[in-house]
């Protein structure tokens, strides 16, 4: 394992940890200090809290992509099951005890939760050596949002090369949409890109295929040029999918509808396990490719 040192602030508990990895030894320091010497069998016995064991487990899985299962205190932990537990990465939000349905513009769908304003998801990314966070967009992001959308490469696909006043209204309208939540993705606190996460059933995409009640989708852009490139895009979009599947356990599929001529996105999806192209179709404003990502396939392998 490569040398690595990073600081964690867990969004759920609020506790802070310093994590250090060197010479096949993982050391985490919070209230207590826990040290784990790695071995080839990945069977360990130690005294630690549940949270500390989760941090150690992720340090192993995140830095050793070929490891699919470990054992701590005779408890077997599989990679694909571990990453479906929101404990380390997702902010705890109120959950309705029962499922209620409603109708929007003649479309029947489950009641969606109220918008949460703040950090939704946080995860340290070894390949970037930074912590990615998804948070709800704020009015103070307008200057950055305006700069991004007035870059030619962004405007070509988003068609939002507008004034600050127009983009302010766009943000406000997005925050008022019940089926959508607009977010900024940050790397160590630096704004990197913009995401719109949405429930497909009530979205413009819903009528174009047999949408399921908990299908979700997202639009995104990387506005900060320093973070362009396949490696960073992989880390950011994988984290976005991870957030979606943790945010609601009933979401089995994530959809996307890039322009049919957005070759970079289509090539990326074609090279990434879990995505498949279903069809080409026409919106009133663009010709698009319908892409589908499966929860089952996403959690298999070593993409996180």
C-alpha positions as CSV (number, residue, x, y, z in Angstrom):
1,X,0.0,0.0,0.0
2,X,1.3,3.5,-0.9
3,X,2.0,6.0,1.9
4,X,-1.2,8.0,2.6
5,X,-2.2,10.4,5.3
6,X,-5.7,12.1,5.4
7,X,-8.2,13.7,7.7
8,X,-11.8,12.4,8.0
9,X,-14.8,14.2,9.3
10,X,-17.7,11.7,9.3
11,X,-20.9,13.4,8.1
12,X,-23.1,11.1,10.2
13,X,-21.4,11.2,13.6
14,X,-19.4,14.4,13.2
15,X,-16.4,12.7,14.7
16,X,-12.9,13.4,13.3
17,X,-10.1,11.0,12.6
18,X,-6.6,11.2,11.3
19,X,-5.7,8.2,9.1
20,X,-2.1,7.2,8.2
21,X,-0.9,4.3,6.0
22,X,2.7,3.4,5.7
23,X,4.7,0.2,5.4
24,X,1.5,-1.9,5.4
25,X,0.4,-0.4,8.7
26,X,-2.8,1.5,9.1
27,X,-3.0,3.9,12.1
28,X,-6.2,5.8,12.9
29,X,-6.4,8.4,15.6
30,X,-9.6,9.9,17.0
31,X,-10.5,9.7,20.7
32,X,-8.4,6.6,20.7
33,X,-5.5,5.4,18.6
34,X,-5.9,2.1,16.7
35,X,-3.1,0.4,14.8
36,X,-3.6,-2.4,12.3
37,X,-0.7,-4.3,10.7
38,X,-1.9,-5.8,7.4
39,X,-1.3,-9.4,6.5
40,X,-1.9,-11.4,3.3
41,X,-4.9,-13.4,4.7
42,X,-6.7,-10.2,5.8
43,X,-7.9,-11.8,9.0
44,X,-7.6,-9.5,12.0
45,X,-8.4,-9.5,15.7
46,X,-8.5,-6.1,17.4
47,X,-10.2,-4.0,20.0
48,X,-12.0,-1.0,18.3
49,X,-15.4,0.6,18.1
50,X,-17.7,-0.2,15.2
51,X,-16.9,3.1,13.6
52,X,-13.1,2.6,13.9
53,X,-13.4,-0.9,12.3
54,X,-15.4,0.6,9.4
55,X,-12.7,3.2,8.9
56,X,-10.0,0.5,8.9
57,X,-12.1,-1.6,6.5
58,X,-12.5,1.2,4.0
59,X,-8.8,2.0,4.2
60,X,-8.0,-1.6,3.1
61,X,-10.6,-1.8,0.4
62,X,-9.9,1.7,-1.0
63,X,-6.2,1.2,-1.2
64,X,-6.2,-2.5,-2.3
65,X,-8.7,-2.9,-5.2
66,X,-7.9,-6.6,-5.5
67,X,-9.2,-7.4,-2.0
68,X,-12.8,-8.5,-2.1
69,X,-13.3,-9.8,1.5
70,X,-11.6,-9.4,4.9
71,X,-12.3,-10.7,8.4
72,X,-12.3,-8.7,11.6
73,X,-12.9,-10.4,14.9
74,X,-14.3,-13.5,13.0
75,X,-16.8,-11.3,11.1
76,X,-16.5,-11.6,7.3
77,X,-16.9,-8.3,5.5
78,X,-17.4,-8.4,1.7
79,X,-16.5,-5.4,-0.4
80,X,-19.8,-5.1,-2.2
81,X,-21.8,-5.3,1.0
82,X,-19.6,-2.9,2.9
83,X,-20.0,-0.1,0.4
84,X,-23.8,-0.3,0.7
85,X,-23.7,0.7,4.4
86,X,-24.0,4.5,4.6
87,X,-22.4,4.8,8.0
88,X,-19.1,6.5,6.9
89,X,-20.2,8.6,4.0
90,X,-23.9,9.7,4.1
91,X,-25.4,12.4,6.3
92,X,-28.3,11.0,8.3
93,X,-31.6,12.5,7.1
94,X,-35.2,12.0,8.3
95,X,-36.9,9.0,6.7
96,X,-40.6,8.5,6.3
97,X,-41.8,5.4,8.2
98,X,-44.4,4.5,5.6
99,X,-44.5,5.0,1.8
100,X,-47.1,7.5,0.5
101,X,-47.9,8.2,-3.1
102,X,-49.0,11.4,-4.8
103,X,-49.6,12.8,-8.3
104,X,-47.6,15.4,-10.3
105,X,-48.9,16.5,-13.7
106,X,-50.8,13.3,-14.0
107,X,-47.8,11.1,-13.0
108,X,-48.2,8.9,-10.0
109,X,-45.1,8.5,-7.8
110,X,-43.9,8.1,-4.2
111,X,-43.8,11.2,-2.0
112,X,-40.2,12.6,-2.2
113,X,-38.4,13.8,0.9
114,X,-38.0,17.4,1.7
115,X,-34.8,19.0,0.5
116,X,-31.8,18.8,2.9
117,X,-29.5,21.8,2.8
118,X,-25.9,21.0,3.7
119,X,-23.4,18.2,3.1
120,X,-25.1,15.1,1.8
121,X,-22.1,12.8,1.1
122,X,-18.3,12.8,1.9
123,X,-15.6,10.3,1.0
124,X,-11.8,10.4,0.8
125,X,-10.6,9.4,-2.7
126,X,-7.1,7.8,-2.6
127,X,-6.5,8.4,-6.4
128,X,-7.2,12.2,-5.9
129,X,-5.7,12.4,-2.4
130,X,-8.6,14.6,-1.5
131,X,-12.0,14.3,0.1
132,X,-15.0,14.7,-2.2
133,X,-18.2,16.2,-0.8
134,X,-21.6,16.8,-2.3
135,X,-23.5,19.7,-0.8
136,X,-26.6,21.6,-1.7
137,X,-25.9,24.6,-3.9
138,X,-26.1,28.1,-2.2
139,X,-26.6,31.6,-3.3
140,X,-22.9,32.3,-2.6
141,X,-22.0,29.8,-5.4
142,X,-23.5,32.1,-8.1
143,X,-20.2,33.7,-9.1
144,X,-18.5,30.3,-9.6
145,X,-21.7,28.9,-11.3
146,X,-21.7,31.8,-13.7
147,X,-18.0,31.4,-14.6
148,X,-18.5,27.7,-15.3
149,X,-21.6,28.1,-17.5
150,X,-19.9,30.8,-19.5
151,X,-17.0,28.5,-20.5
152,X,-17.5,27.5,-24.1
153,X,-17.0,23.8,-23.5
154,X,-19.7,23.8,-20.9
155,X,-22.1,26.1,-22.7
156,X,-22.0,23.9,-25.8
157,X,-23.8,21.1,-24.0
158,X,-25.7,23.0,-21.2
159,X,-26.7,26.0,-23.2
160,X,-26.8,28.2,-20.1
161,X,-24.2,30.9,-21.0
162,X,-26.4,33.5,-19.3
163,X,-26.1,36.5,-17.0
164,X,-25.8,36.2,-13.3
165,X,-29.4,37.3,-12.8
166,X,-30.7,34.6,-15.1
167,X,-28.5,31.9,-13.5
168,X,-29.6,33.0,-10.1
169,X,-33.2,32.4,-11.1
170,X,-32.1,29.0,-12.6
171,X,-30.6,28.0,-9.2
172,X,-33.7,29.2,-7.3
173,X,-36.0,27.3,-9.6
174,X,-33.9,24.2,-9.2
175,X,-34.1,24.4,-5.4
176,X,-37.8,24.8,-5.6
177,X,-38.3,21.6,-7.7
178,X,-39.5,18.8,-5.4
179,X,-38.1,16.1,-7.6
180,X,-34.6,17.6,-8.0
181,X,-31.8,18.6,-5.8
182,X,-28.9,20.8,-7.2
183,X,-25.5,20.2,-5.7
184,X,-21.9,21.4,-5.8
185,X,-19.2,18.8,-5.6
186,X,-16.1,19.9,-3.7
187,X,-12.6,18.5,-3.4
188,X,-11.1,19.4,0.0
189,X,-13.5,22.4,0.1
190,X,-12.7,23.6,-3.4
191,X,-15.7,23.8,-5.8
192,X,-15.1,21.3,-8.7
193,X,-18.4,20.8,-10.4
194,X,-22.2,20.9,-10.4
195,X,-24.7,18.0,-10.3
196,X,-28.5,17.9,-10.6
197,X,-29.9,14.7,-9.0
198,X,-33.5,14.0,-9.9
199,X,-36.2,11.4,-9.6
200,X,-36.9,10.2,-13.1
201,X,-40.6,9.4,-12.8
202,X,-41.6,13.1,-12.4
203,X,-38.8,14.4,-14.7
204,X,-38.9,15.1,-18.4
205,X,-37.2,11.8,-19.0
206,X,-39.9,9.8,-17.3
207,X,-42.3,9.3,-20.3
208,X,-39.5,8.1,-22.7
209,X,-39.1,4.6,-21.1
210,X,-40.8,2.4,-18.6
211,X,-39.5,4.3,-15.5
212,X,-39.6,2.7,-12.1
213,X,-40.8,4.5,-9.0
214,X,-37.3,5.0,-7.5
215,X,-35.2,5.4,-10.6
216,X,-32.9,8.4,-10.3
217,X,-30.8,10.4,-12.8
218,X,-28.2,13.1,-12.8
219,X,-26.8,15.9,-15.0
220,X,-23.3,17.1,-14.3
221,X,-20.5,19.3,-15.3
222,X,-16.9,19.6,-14.2
223,X,-16.4,23.4,-14.2
224,X,-13.0,23.6,-12.5
225,X,-10.5,22.9,-15.3
226,X,-7.9,21.6,-12.9
227,X,-10.1,18.5,-12.3
228,X,-10.7,17.6,-15.9
229,X,-9.5,14.1,-17.0
230,X,-10.7,10.6,-16.9
231,X,-9.3,9.7,-13.5
232,X,-11.0,12.5,-11.7
233,X,-14.2,12.1,-13.7
234,X,-14.2,8.4,-12.7
235,X,-13.8,9.3,-9.0
236,X,-16.5,12.0,-9.1
237,X,-19.1,10.1,-11.1
238,X,-18.6,6.9,-9.1
239,X,-19.1,8.9,-5.9
240,X,-22.3,10.4,-7.4
241,X,-23.6,6.9,-8.1
242,X,-22.5,5.8,-4.6
243,X,-24.5,8.7,-3.1
244,X,-27.6,7.8,-5.1
245,X,-27.6,4.2,-4.1
246,X,-26.9,5.0,-0.4
247,X,-29.5,7.8,-0.3
248,X,-32.4,5.4,-1.0
249,X,-32.1,1.6,-0.8
250,X,-35.1,1.3,-3.1
251,X,-33.2,2.8,-6.0
252,X,-32.1,0.0,-8.3
253,X,-31.2,2.0,-11.4
254,X,-29.7,5.3,-12.3
255,X,-30.5,6.8,-15.7
256,X,-28.7,9.4,-17.8
257,X,-29.6,11.1,-21.1
258,X,-26.5,12.8,-22.7
259,X,-26.7,14.3,-26.1
260,X,-26.1,11.7,-28.8
261,X,-23.0,13.6,-30.0
262,X,-21.4,14.0,-26.5
263,X,-18.7,11.5,-27.4
264,X,-16.6,12.0,-24.3
265,X,-19.5,11.0,-22.0
266,X,-20.7,8.1,-24.2
267,X,-17.1,6.7,-24.5
268,X,-16.8,7.0,-20.7
269,X,-20.1,5.1,-20.2
270,X,-19.1,2.5,-22.7
271,X,-15.8,1.8,-20.9
272,X,-17.4,1.7,-17.4
273,X,-18.9,-1.5,-16.0
274,X,-22.5,-1.0,-14.9
275,X,-23.6,1.4,-17.7
276,X,-25.4,0.3,-20.8
277,X,-27.0,2.2,-23.7
278,X,-30.7,1.4,-24.1
279,X,-31.7,3.5,-27.1
280,X,-31.4,6.8,-29.0
281,X,-34.5,9.0,-28.7
282,X,-35.6,12.6,-29.3
283,X,-36.4,15.2,-26.7
284,X,-38.0,18.4,-28.1
285,X,-34.7,20.2,-27.5
286,X,-32.1,17.5,-28.3
287,X,-31.4,14.0,-29.6
288,X,-30.2,11.9,-26.7
289,X,-28.9,8.4,-25.7
290,X,-30.7,6.7,-22.8
291,X,-28.1,5.2,-20.4
292,X,-28.9,2.9,-17.5
293,X,-26.7,2.0,-14.5
294,X,-27.5,-1.0,-12.3
295,X,-27.1,-1.0,-8.5
296,X,-26.2,-4.7,-8.6
297,X,-23.4,-4.2,-11.1
298,X,-22.2,-1.0,-9.6
299,X,-21.4,-2.6,-6.2
300,X,-19.6,-5.6,-7.8
301,X,-16.0,-5.1,-8.6
302,X,-13.6,-2.5,-7.2
303,X,-14.7,0.9,-8.5
304,X,-14.9,2.7,-5.1
